[in-house]
Amino acid sequence: MTLTPQQHEQIAGELDEADRTHGVIERITARYPDATIEDSYAIQGIWRDSQIAAGRRLVGRKIGLTSKAMQQATGITEPDYGVMFDDTVYASGSELRFDDFSNVRIEVELAFVLKTPLEGPDCTLDDALAAIDYAVPALEVLNSHIQLEGRTIVDTISDNAAYGAMVLGDVRKRVDEIDLRWVPGVLSRNGEIEETGVAAGVLGHPATGVAWLANTFHRHGARLEAGEIILAGSFTRPMWVRKGDEVRCDYREMGVIECRFV
């Protein structure tokens, strides 16, 4: 780390205020060009702990930047992760308040719910599949509180990996019921198709990110717990949305997700 604990606290406080006011702050790397990934996870951790202390309940983790589409869209070439709280999970058909988010975009993903804990350091795809209870389609709402232009992975991680909310579908599949690599996503805004992709775009198999996260957590002395929701990463580019937009994603045999921004 290159930043002091006081600087970590200060930046976490700025991000907390930006989250409350739906604002955007100056890039961390513009102010602290030597900030490291370790600094960014320290900032995220302080923010996370403050949210838990305020009464929010952690229900899972999001993994980001796991596909070529997302890496090319952001210019960032390694995965990251953030946390998800219970008040950010919506059912298909929900209306979401547009003004609750900043730099609002949508990504097409699969989410996994764990039936058993998962721990590194040598977790494989097979280990992850064995620990997964079921897969469910999900749309992630990106919520960026840091200036987008010129941002690096340090900025993104500090900002809870740009996670805002998740809209879950109704269809659940066990990992032995379907070839998850070939789950499609056809994303539409106001009836017009904007993005398409298949889940194999996420590291070759969408559950590979779950194994990566378990191994990453092990380095911090932690593990993924039973019951957690793991949002595995987008297999399309992010789609910008505006107030009033109706969003629909067709996952074929895994159903359809719809939501509206009001």
Rosetta blueprint (number, residue, H / E / L):
1 M L
2 T L
3 L L
4 T L
5 P H
6 Q H
7 Q H
8 H H
9 E H
10 Q H
11 I H
12 A H
13 G H
14 E H
15 L H
16 D H
17 E H
18 A H
19 D H
20 R H
21 T H
22 H L
23 G L
24 V L
25 I E
26 E L
27 R L
28 I H
29 T H
30 A H
31 R H
32 Y L
33 P L
34 D L
35 A L
36 T L
37 I H
38 E H
39 D H
40 S H
41 Y H
42 A H
43 I H
44 Q H
45 G H
46 I H
47 W H
48 R H
49 D H
50 S H
51 Q H
52 I H
53 A H
54 A L
55 G L
56 R L
57 R L
58 L E
59 V E
60 G E
61 R E
62 K E
63 I E
64 G E
65 L L
66 T L
67 S E
68 K H
69 A H
70 M H
71 Q H
72 Q H
73 A H
74 T H
75 G L
76 I L
77 T L
78 E L
79 P L
80 D E
81 Y E
82 G E
83 V E
84 M E
85 F E
86 D H
87 D H
88 T H
89 V E
90 Y E
91 A E
92 S L
93 G L
94 S L
95 E E
96 L E
97 R L
98 F H
99 D H
100 D H
101 F L
102 S L
103 N L
104 V L
105 R E
106 I E
107 E E
108 V E
109 E E
110 L E
111 A E
112 F E
113 V E
114 L E
115 K L
116 T L
117 P L
118 L E
119 E L
120 G L
121 P L
122 D L
123 C L
124 T L
125 L H
126 D H
127 D H
128 A H
129 L H
130 A H
131 A H
132 I E
133 D E
134 Y E
135 A E
136 V E
137 P E
138 A E
139 L E
140 E E
141 V E
142 L E
143 N L
144 S L
145 H L
146 I E
147 Q L
148 L L
149 E L
150 G L
151 R L
152 T L
153 I H
154 V H
155 D H
156 T H
157 I H
158 S H
159 D L
160 N H
161 A H
162 A H
163 Y E
164 G E
165 A E
166 M E
167 V E
168 L E
169 G L
170 D L
171 V L
172 R L
173 K E
174 R L
175 V L
176 D L
177 E L
178 I L
179 D L
180 L H
181 R H
182 W H
183 V L
184 P E
185 G E
186 V E
187 L E
188 S E
189 R E
190 N L
191 G L
192 E E
193 I E
194 E E
195 E E
196 T E
197 G E
198 V E
199 A H
200 A H
201 G H
202 V E
203 L L
204 G L
205 H L
206 P L
207 A L
208 T H
209 G H
210 V H
211 A H
212 W H
213 L H
214 A H
215 N H
216 T H
217 F H
218 H H
219 R L
220 H L
221 G L
222 A L
223 R L
224 L E
225 E L
226 A L
227 G L
228 E L
229 I E
230 I E
231 L E
232 A L
233 G L
234 S L
235 F L
236 T L
237 R L
238 P L
239 M E
240 W E
241 V L
242 R L
243 K L
244 G L
245 D L
246 E E
247 V E
248 R E
249 C E
250 D E
251 Y L
252 R H
253 E H
254 M H
255 G L
256 V E
257 I E
258 E E
259 C E
260 R E
261 F E
262 V L
